[in-house]
Amino acid sequence: MKISLSWLKDYIDLDDSAERISEILSDVGFPCEGIEHVDDDAVIDVEVTSNRGDCLGHIGLARELAAATGKEVKLPSAELDESDKDVAEFSSVGIREPELCGRYTARIIDGVKVAPSPDWLRKRLEAIGLRSVNNVVDATNYAMMETGQPPHAFDYAKIDQGMIIVRKAAAGERLVSIDGTQCELDPDMLIIADARGPVAIAGVMGGLETEVSDTTTTILLEDASFDPVSVRTTSRKLALPSEASYRFERIVDIEQVDWASQRTAQLITKVAGGRVAKGVVDIYPGKPGKKEVTLRPSRLAKLLGIEIPLDRAVEILAALKFVPAVEGDIITCTVPSWRSDIYREVDLIEEVARVHGYGAVPTERKIKIEVVPVDPRQRLAQSIGTYLNGCGYYETINVSFVDQSTAELFVETDDKRHLTVKDESRKSANLLRRTLMGSLLGVLKTNLNAKNVPCRIYELADVFTPKPQQEGGLPVEKAMLSLVCDGDFRDLRGTIEGLIRSVKKEAKISFEPSDLTWAQVGAAIMVNGEALGTAGIVSKAIKEKFDFKEGSPCAAELDFEQLLTLSGGIVTVKPIPKYPSIQRDLSLIVDEGIRWMDIEKAVQCEAPSELENIQFVGIYRGKGIAGGKKSVTLSLRFRDDDGTLTHENVDRFEADIVGRLADAVSAELRTV
């Protein structure tokens, strides 16, 4: 924002040079990008952060200079010479969208004469980069650059019945803006309308039909407060930026709307003549109460790392108009209406720090860095990443939002609740994820389209699960680990089993059949008898959604918090076996409906202590196997910790296991 030094001196007594003033502003958080000398004036280009809309006018920056230099701000008077005619005779205002328009004022100025602006007004506006239009429009622009509050002047004769209605646009309504832009309005846009239709786009720009012209004699003056998100959304959708929208997007001072209106009316009558009708139409649906924020001096010292005396902190807060009151070890501040950015203790601490001066923070020739060990959570995440990388999996990082159609594929039909952000922030994908699998399958599809195969990916991130409806409140946030691949489910299972055992060597792992919403074949991953996650082959509906034409992607999701718990405790180790193992492969013919889990349980029921491992090898269907049957091959590994096993002993173990399999699952040894 450009400010004129001569203009600034109307509100604060300054004897310093432009260079010195720019240094002061930079020290209190308003960096200066350049100084330009225009005639006998100096124009300083000041960077104003998006949270400081109160400083988008000369008075706002004068307040900052006053706090930094100890001087007082001189506000201009706003006295009006009102006529005997009452404003209610001319105009009425109705706000149909109080959430989007917090306050609207209207004043009537009769008998104005539109003409070129006087030199003093024109020069000040041109110095800061604004084009002179006429005395009325220039007066409104001057008021905006002075107070930071954007007013708008309508030609009263062109406002049907003097009626102002603040409402949303109707579908199909149009407006030609002052700059000649053809605006197609939609029902999400807030507009200013009269009895016939739109006359302005609220907070953005007025309409061409009702603009002030050479024939204008009566002004309807608007000064209002509009919702910043509504203004920003409309301005961007119409590609219609303006000085007014820039300020409304950063929040104007709703309490000062009437004063700013008076000041604007005073300026208009000063340069264009006329008289202001008595009173003001002021619609203020929800007047906010005073906002108080407390500050603990102990917290101030702890956060800043330096000692700022209590008296100095109180002095700074008083200079910033926070009206500090000290009671014991608490400073209670009443936040001025123009400081919408202050609502926490840390905000007050920042105010004290920046005015006290960052240059007052002591520096040392040496700094001390304390090295701390990696916490268990980070250590486990690193360990998981290392293991999965070794299995050919690549980490992905996705946004935490998905669209409605994707989200519904992974949740139960009776509970489709999600935490959602407003569509102003995200238009299509605005639901917080309850599972990571939807995002990962999208990444998988992108890689498959690029012929990047085989593709194995994982993500470790938070998901957001809703609480039961009777409890209410925000969803539960927890970390989950999800894996997706385009390969065989057995490969995914092997990866998961190896991962869990890398976390807990002696963990007992099983995959138990489970009906999952998203899987055509699914399993619950059980570890030591407790559910750790789910895994499965994705369903037909998901394949169609992501357009997987070939193959059936597999996916799994594990609870990271449970993995973290599993990784705790004392790690037990075993010595390297002294004696060799003996491995036997069995090919069994079983009914088609027999599951691997049934076979595994049967083996374990008859297993001697020497059975060290059971491993699935494969399934065969075809020549030599009767219909409704299948051949399942498994491998058994035996070892004796106290001595070398003999084949005779293993033959006996094998015979007992085969007998148990025959009884439990009607298994027969395959001989061909």
Buried (B, 14 or more C-beta within 10 A) or exposed (E): BBBBBBBBBBBBEBEEEBEEBBEBBBBBBBEBEEBBEBEEBBBBBBEBEEBBBBBBBBBBBBBBBBBBBEBEBBBBEBEBEBBEBEBBEBBBBEBEBBEBBBBBBBBBBBBBEBEEBEEEBBBBBBBBEBEBBBBBBBBBBBBBBBBBBBBBBBBBBBBEEBBBBBBBBEEEBEBEBBEEBEBEBBEEBBBBBBEEBBBBBBBBBBBBBBBBEEEBBBBBBBBBBBBBEBBBBBBBBBEBBBBBBBBBBBBBBBBBBBBBBBBBBBBBBEBBBBBBBBBBBBBBEEEEEEBEBBBBBEBBBEBBEEEBEEEEBBBBBEBBBBBBBBEEEEBBBBBBBBBBBBEEBBBBBBBBBBBBEEEEEEEEEEEEEEEEEEEEEEEBBEBBBEBBEEBBBEEBEBEBBBBEEBBBBBBEEEEEBBBBEEEEEBEEBBBBBBBBBBBBBBBBBEBBEEEEEEBBBBBBBEBBBBEEEEEEEEBEEEBBBBBBBBBEBEBBBBBBBBBBBBBBEEBEBBBEEBEBBBBBBBBBBBBEEEEBBBBBBBBEEBBEBBEBEEEBBBBBBBBBEBBBBBBEEEEEEEEEEEEEBBEBEBBBBBEEEBBBEBBBBBBEEBBEEBBBEBEBEEEBEEEEBEEEBBBBBBEBBBBBEEEEBEEEBBEEBBEEBBEBBBEBBEBBEBEE
